[in-house]
Amino acid sequence: MLAGCEKSDETVSLYQNADDCSAANPGKSAECTTAYNNALKEAERTAPKYATREDCVADLVKVSASRPPAQAGMAPENQAQAQQSSGSFWMPLMAVT
């Protein structure tokens, strides 16, 4: 990473979903939807996947023990199910703050 003394004018906004983005940015609904869908695809492609919620929790406990605390949340057991052609798997929800 490269850092300097120049002040950055970039403003970043975070939204829970494409509708929240569209409400905050009238006239940019298509951009919001595209960005949201791209983020979902990237999260599904790169997020760890587990056979069960318990496997996820066990891995989270193992990883958490080796890292400093961070703000994180767990999805309720009935959320974040995804389907693949080979069956279903459990993955954490995409982090959106």
Biotite code that builds the C-alpha atoms (Angstrom):
import biotite.structure as struc

atoms = struc.array([
    struc.Atom([0.000, 0.000, 0.000], chain_id="A", res_id=1, res_name="MET", atom_name="CA", element="C"),
    struc.Atom([1.208, 3.498, -0.813], chain_id="A", res_id=2, res_name="LEU", atom_name="CA", element="C"),
    struc.Atom([0.286, 6.385, 1.443], chain_id="A", res_id=3, res_name="ALA", atom_name="CA", element="C"),
    struc.Atom([0.961, 10.084, 1.092], chain_id="A", res_id=4, res_name="GLY", atom_name="CA", element="C"),
    struc.Atom([0.117, 13.445, 2.509], chain_id="A", res_id=5, res_name="CYS", atom_name="CA", element="C"),
    struc.Atom([-2.373, 14.430, -0.173], chain_id="A", res_id=6, res_name="GLU", atom_name="CA", element="C"),
    struc.Atom([-5.934, 14.685, 1.099], chain_id="A", res_id=7, res_name="LYS", atom_name="CA", element="C"),
    struc.Atom([-8.334, 12.335, -0.624], chain_id="A", res_id=8, res_name="SER", atom_name="CA", element="C"),
    struc.Atom([-11.740, 13.693, -1.601], chain_id="A", res_id=9, res_name="ASP", atom_name="CA", element="C"),
    struc.Atom([-13.234, 10.244, -2.106], chain_id="A", res_id=10, res_name="GLU", atom_name="CA", element="C"),
    struc.Atom([-16.428, 9.648, -0.154], chain_id="A", res_id=11, res_name="THR", atom_name="CA", element="C"),
    struc.Atom([-17.573, 6.098, 0.459], chain_id="A", res_id=12, res_name="VAL", atom_name="CA", element="C"),
    struc.Atom([-21.151, 5.131, 1.268], chain_id="A", res_id=13, res_name="SER", atom_name="CA", element="C"),
    struc.Atom([-22.327, 1.705, 2.378], chain_id="A", res_id=14, res_name="LEU", atom_name="CA", element="C"),
    struc.Atom([-25.851, 0.363, 1.858], chain_id="A", res_id=15, res_name="TYR", atom_name="CA", element="C"),
    struc.Atom([-27.694, -2.743, 3.024], chain_id="A", res_id=16, res_name="GLN", atom_name="CA", element="C"),
    struc.Atom([-29.122, -3.388, -0.442], chain_id="A", res_id=17, res_name="ASN", atom_name="CA", element="C"),
    struc.Atom([-29.679, -1.907, -3.906], chain_id="A", res_id=18, res_name="ALA", atom_name="CA", element="C"),
    struc.Atom([-32.947, -0.250, -2.828], chain_id="A", res_id=19, res_name="ASP", atom_name="CA", element="C"),
    struc.Atom([-31.227, 1.725, -0.052], chain_id="A", res_id=20, res_name="ASP", atom_name="CA", element="C"),
    struc.Atom([-28.543, 2.807, -2.523], chain_id="A", res_id=21, res_name="CYS", atom_name="CA", element="C"),
    struc.Atom([-31.177, 3.867, -5.072], chain_id="A", res_id=22, res_name="SER", atom_name="CA", element="C"),
    struc.Atom([-33.114, 5.832, -2.441], chain_id="A", res_id=23, res_name="ALA", atom_name="CA", element="C"),
    struc.Atom([-29.956, 7.733, -1.485], chain_id="A", res_id=24, res_name="ALA", atom_name="CA", element="C"),
    struc.Atom([-28.899, 8.240, -5.120], chain_id="A", res_id=25, res_name="ASN", atom_name="CA", element="C"),
    struc.Atom([-31.934, 9.111, -7.255], chain_id="A", res_id=26, res_name="PRO", atom_name="CA", element="C"),
    struc.Atom([-31.276, 8.488, -10.923], chain_id="A", res_id=27, res_name="GLY", atom_name="CA", element="C"),
    struc.Atom([-28.594, 5.863, -10.257], chain_id="A", res_id=28, res_name="LYS", atom_name="CA", element="C"),
    struc.Atom([-30.836, 2.862, -9.685], chain_id="A", res_id=29, res_name="SER", atom_name="CA", element="C"),
    struc.Atom([-29.217, 0.828, -12.469], chain_id="A", res_id=30, res_name="ALA", atom_name="CA", element="C"),
    struc.Atom([-25.721, 1.506, -11.083], chain_id="A", res_id=31, res_name="GLU", atom_name="CA", element="C"),
    struc.Atom([-26.855, 0.538, -7.576], chain_id="A", res_id=32, res_name="CYS", atom_name="CA", element="C"),
    struc.Atom([-28.407, -2.705, -8.794], chain_id="A", res_id=33, res_name="THR", atom_name="CA", element="C"),
    struc.Atom([-25.340, -3.606, -10.865], chain_id="A", res_id=34, res_name="THR", atom_name="CA", element="C"),
    struc.Atom([-22.931, -2.872, -8.003], chain_id="A", res_id=35, res_name="ALA", atom_name="CA", element="C"),
    struc.Atom([-25.053, -4.846, -5.540], chain_id="A", res_id=36, res_name="TYR", atom_name="CA", element="C"),
    struc.Atom([-25.371, -7.848, -7.864], chain_id="A", res_id=37, res_name="ASN", atom_name="CA", element="C"),
    struc.Atom([-21.611, -7.788, -8.531], chain_id="A", res_id=38, res_name="ASN", atom_name="CA", element="C"),
    struc.Atom([-20.946, -7.713, -4.779], chain_id="A", res_id=39, res_name="ALA", atom_name="CA", element="C"),
    struc.Atom([-23.262, -10.689, -4.225], chain_id="A", res_id=40, res_name="LEU", atom_name="CA", element="C"),
    struc.Atom([-21.530, -12.682, -6.970], chain_id="A", res_id=41, res_name="LYS", atom_name="CA", element="C"),
    struc.Atom([-18.090, -11.839, -5.580], chain_id="A", res_id=42, res_name="GLU", atom_name="CA", element="C"),
    struc.Atom([-19.151, -12.777, -2.049], chain_id="A", res_id=43, res_name="ALA", atom_name="CA", element="C"),
    struc.Atom([-20.551, -16.104, -3.245], chain_id="A", res_id=44, res_name="GLU", atom_name="CA", element="C"),
    struc.Atom([-17.393, -16.775, -5.277], chain_id="A", res_id=45, res_name="ARG", atom_name="CA", element="C"),
    struc.Atom([-14.888, -15.903, -2.534], chain_id="A", res_id=46, res_name="THR", atom_name="CA", element="C"),
    struc.Atom([-16.672, -16.601, 0.760], chain_id="A", res_id=47, res_name="ALA", atom_name="CA", element="C"),
    struc.Atom([-15.772, -19.778, 2.625], chain_id="A", res_id=48, res_name="PRO", atom_name="CA", element="C"),
    struc.Atom([-18.372, -22.511, 2.230], chain_id="A", res_id=49, res_name="LYS", atom_name="CA", element="C"),
    struc.Atom([-19.255, -25.170, 4.778], chain_id="A", res_id=50, res_name="TYR", atom_name="CA", element="C"),
    struc.Atom([-21.351, -28.320, 4.738], chain_id="A", res_id=51, res_name="ALA", atom_name="CA", element="C"),
    struc.Atom([-23.108, -27.233, 7.949], chain_id="A", res_id=52, res_name="THR", atom_name="CA", element="C"),
    struc.Atom([-23.491, -24.198, 10.166], chain_id="A", res_id=53, res_name="ARG", atom_name="CA", element="C"),
    struc.Atom([-21.601, -26.071, 12.875], chain_id="A", res_id=54, res_name="GLU", atom_name="CA", element="C"),
    struc.Atom([-18.571, -26.470, 10.573], chain_id="A", res_id=55, res_name="ASP", atom_name="CA", element="C"),
    struc.Atom([-18.664, -22.724, 9.958], chain_id="A", res_id=56, res_name="CYS", atom_name="CA", element="C"),
    struc.Atom([-18.841, -21.934, 13.676], chain_id="A", res_id=57, res_name="VAL", atom_name="CA", element="C"),
    struc.Atom([-15.975, -24.333, 14.429], chain_id="A", res_id=58, res_name="ALA", atom_name="CA", element="C"),
    struc.Atom([-13.812, -22.671, 11.773], chain_id="A", res_id=59, res_name="ASP", atom_name="CA", element="C"),
    struc.Atom([-14.793, -19.211, 12.999], chain_id="A", res_id=60, res_name="LEU", atom_name="CA", element="C"),
    struc.Atom([-13.762, -20.120, 16.547], chain_id="A", res_id=61, res_name="VAL", atom_name="CA", element="C"),
    struc.Atom([-10.435, -21.479, 15.290], chain_id="A", res_id=62, res_name="LYS", atom_name="CA", element="C"),
    struc.Atom([-9.731, -18.396, 13.144], chain_id="A", res_id=63, res_name="VAL", atom_name="CA", element="C"),
    struc.Atom([-10.945, -15.977, 15.838], chain_id="A", res_id=64, res_name="SER", atom_name="CA", element="C"),
    struc.Atom([-8.484, -17.427, 18.320], chain_id="A", res_id=65, res_name="ALA", atom_name="CA", element="C"),
    struc.Atom([-5.611, -16.453, 16.026], chain_id="A", res_id=66, res_name="SER", atom_name="CA", element="C"),
    struc.Atom([-6.819, -12.905, 15.232], chain_id="A", res_id=67, res_name="ARG", atom_name="CA", element="C"),
    struc.Atom([-7.508, -9.779, 17.233], chain_id="A", res_id=68, res_name="PRO", atom_name="CA", element="C"),
    struc.Atom([-11.225, -9.130, 17.850], chain_id="A", res_id=69, res_name="PRO", atom_name="CA", element="C"),
    struc.Atom([-13.197, -7.568, 15.010], chain_id="A", res_id=70, res_name="ALA", atom_name="CA", element="C"),
    struc.Atom([-16.789, -6.544, 14.507], chain_id="A", res_id=71, res_name="GLN", atom_name="CA", element="C"),
    struc.Atom([-18.548, -9.525, 13.030], chain_id="A", res_id=72, res_name="ALA", atom_name="CA", element="C"),
    struc.Atom([-21.960, -11.118, 13.049], chain_id="A", res_id=73, res_name="GLY", atom_name="CA", element="C"),
    struc.Atom([-23.448, -14.504, 12.394], chain_id="A", res_id=74, res_name="MET", atom_name="CA", element="C"),
    struc.Atom([-26.491, -15.111, 10.305], chain_id="A", res_id=75, res_name="ALA", atom_name="CA", element="C"),
    struc.Atom([-29.423, -16.870, 11.903], chain_id="A", res_id=76, res_name="PRO", atom_name="CA", element="C"),
    struc.Atom([-29.379, -20.576, 11.127], chain_id="A", res_id=77, res_name="GLU", atom_name="CA", element="C"),
    struc.Atom([-32.107, -20.272, 8.487], chain_id="A", res_id=78, res_name="ASN", atom_name="CA", element="C"),
    struc.Atom([-30.282, -17.585, 6.486], chain_id="A", res_id=79, res_name="GLN", atom_name="CA", element="C"),
    struc.Atom([-27.456, -17.632, 3.958], chain_id="A", res_id=80, res_name="ALA", atom_name="CA", element="C"),
    struc.Atom([-28.316, -20.949, 2.371], chain_id="A", res_id=81, res_name="GLN", atom_name="CA", element="C"),
    struc.Atom([-27.068, -21.212, -1.200], chain_id="A", res_id=82, res_name="ALA", atom_name="CA", element="C"),
    struc.Atom([-27.743, -23.815, -3.857], chain_id="A", res_id=83, res_name="GLN", atom_name="CA", element="C"),
    struc.Atom([-25.248, -25.415, -6.226], chain_id="A", res_id=84, res_name="GLN", atom_name="CA", element="C"),
    struc.Atom([-25.858, -28.039, -8.831], chain_id="A", res_id=85, res_name="SER", atom_name="CA", element="C"),
    struc.Atom([-24.191, -30.571, -6.540], chain_id="A", res_id=86, res_name="SER", atom_name="CA", element="C"),
    struc.Atom([-26.391, -29.753, -3.528], chain_id="A", res_id=87, res_name="GLY", atom_name="CA", element="C"),
    struc.Atom([-26.632, -27.137, -0.822], chain_id="A", res_id=88, res_name="SER", atom_name="CA", element="C"),
    struc.Atom([-24.014, -25.635, 1.435], chain_id="A", res_id=89, res_name="PHE", atom_name="CA", element="C"),
    struc.Atom([-23.966, -23.067, 4.217], chain_id="A", res_id=90, res_name="TRP", atom_name="CA", element="C"),
    struc.Atom([-22.032, -19.829, 4.011], chain_id="A", res_id=91, res_name="MET", atom_name="CA", element="C"),
    struc.Atom([-21.956, -16.694, 6.170], chain_id="A", res_id=92, res_name="PRO", atom_name="CA", element="C"),
    struc.Atom([-23.899, -13.674, 4.988], chain_id="A", res_id=93, res_name="LEU", atom_name="CA", element="C"),
    struc.Atom([-22.020, -11.109, 2.967], chain_id="A", res_id=94, res_name="MET", atom_name="CA", element="C"),
    struc.Atom([-20.719, -8.441, 5.311], chain_id="A", res_id=95, res_name="ALA", atom_name="CA", element="C"),
    struc.Atom([-22.504, -5.161, 4.730], chain_id="A", res_id=96, res_name="VAL", atom_name="CA", element="C"),
    struc.Atom([-22.020, -2.309, 7.144], chain_id="A", res_id=97, res_name="THR", atom_name="CA", element="C"),
])
